[in-house]
Amino acid sequence: MNHARHVPVRPDIRRPDSLAFATQAVHLGDDGDRDARAVAGLEAKLAALEGAEAGVVLASDIAALHAVFFTFLQPGDHIVAAEVTGEATRRLITELLGERLGVKASFVDASRVSDVVAALRPNTKLVHVETIGDPTLKVADVAAIAAVTHGNGALLSVESTLTPPPLYRPLADGADLIVHSLPQYIAGQGAGQGGAVLGDRALIDELRAQALLDIGGIISPFNAWLTTRGSVTLPLRLDRQLRSAQKVAEFLEADQRIALVSYPGLRSHPQHAIATRQFGKRGHGAVLAFALHADAAAHRRLVTALRVIAADPSRGHDASLISYFPPEDPRAEAWPLLFRRQGLLRLSVGLEDPQDIIRDLAAALDEAFDPALRALDQKDRL
């Protein structure tokens, strides 16, 4: 009879694969210094958290996207990109790549794999999508898109800022490169600047040679240190934000004054099933979009009436943030019909008590729909 005792793997910070995610977040990459080693340490830490062979950190999220596009695309190439994407990303593709270098681009609904397939060409070298599209919250099926992309001989890059690990690791579903904006969820406070690209070592080495050595887009050691320190609490922050976002989305969907709520955690979301499978029931992100049964003026009244949630164009911070995108936004043609008509409010749920967030929204909704209440509220503040 075999009486051998099972000995569990001993955790060791020198072996990241022996550690649970929360332990990795605390210990990896932080040598306590603010010198150049902080940059290398942060790269190693982010690679371990994403399950990547290697990573490179750059001066900003736009520098990271620039590095991907300009490293792996040449004049005459073709890129397929999600139509729901950041304005700066769209300009980078259309103006710099398109107008200056002659790279052709097709923008598609990345939530529809068939649209990606239809846009592929023999000279397509890169497909670029967001896991959850900002600001409409459409969800891309990364595994399905990776399969058709690789079948066409192209690379797949994924903007995963809204779905940081441990919520999701796109490399495990076939993505070649992952892009993060670091001040948001990774750092957590919106402080500093930085972007990261993670993936196979050969791809990262090529990108590093061009974007850092040739272009000089390296992050500052201090911003790398800020990001490293903030990343320690990523698992705790993200868990709270994911649970709170679900509660806030359910509250909004139940209010008859709300015309539409777009949040992958709601069954009404068109890609709810895909998101639940893809994110492994860990959560559905901490950003949601919604519109009122009202005009643009009422949407703006809601924003100005809020007392806890701050009006800010960013997302992923420790505080809850809201932005109003009006119908005349240049990206509105890719939005769902109700958002095109009303505009949309993007809410990034922070670390506050979820009931405080909900009560703040409830009071602001009352004021948005009754200007008389708004006038009384202004009087009370005086």
CORDA-V791130 format. One record per run of one state. SS is the DSSP state (helix for helix, strand for strand, loop for the rest). FROM is the first residue (numbers start at 0). LEN is the number of residues. If there is no record, write none. Layout:
ss:SS from:FROM len:LEN
ss:SS from:FROM len:LEN
This chain:
ss:loop from:0 len:11
ss:strand from:11 len:1
ss:loop from:12 len:2
ss:strand from:14 len:1
ss:helix from:15 len:3
ss:loop from:18 len:2
ss:helix from:20 len:7
ss:loop from:27 len:9
ss:helix from:36 len:14
ss:loop from:50 len:3
ss:strand from:53 len:5
ss:loop from:58 len:2
ss:helix from:60 len:12
ss:loop from:72 len:5
ss:strand from:77 len:5
ss:loop from:82 len:4
ss:helix from:86 len:15
ss:loop from:101 len:2
ss:strand from:103 len:5
ss:loop from:108 len:4
ss:helix from:112 len:7
ss:loop from:119 len:4
ss:strand from:123 len:7
ss:loop from:130 len:1
ss:strand from:131 len:1
ss:loop from:132 len:6
ss:strand from:138 len:1
ss:loop from:139 len:2
ss:helix from:141 len:10
ss:loop from:151 len:3
ss:strand from:154 len:5
ss:loop from:159 len:1
ss:helix from:160 len:3
ss:loop from:163 len:6
ss:helix from:169 len:4
ss:loop from:173 len:3
ss:strand from:176 len:5
ss:loop from:181 len:13
ss:strand from:194 len:5
ss:loop from:199 len:1
ss:helix from:200 len:14
ss:loop from:214 len:3
ss:strand from:217 len:1
ss:loop from:218 len:2
ss:helix from:220 len:11
ss:loop from:231 len:2
ss:helix from:233 len:21
ss:loop from:254 len:3
ss:strand from:257 len:5
ss:loop from:262 len:9
ss:helix from:271 len:7
ss:loop from:278 len:8
ss:strand from:286 len:6
ss:loop from:292 len:3
ss:helix from:295 len:10
ss:loop from:305 len:4
ss:strand from:309 len:2
ss:loop from:311 len:9
ss:strand from:320 len:5
ss:loop from:325 len:6
ss:helix from:331 len:3
ss:loop from:334 len:2
ss:helix from:336 len:6
ss:loop from:342 len:1
ss:strand from:343 len:5
ss:loop from:348 len:5
ss:helix from:353 len:16
ss:loop from:369 len:1
ss:helix from:370 len:11
ss:loop from:381 len:1
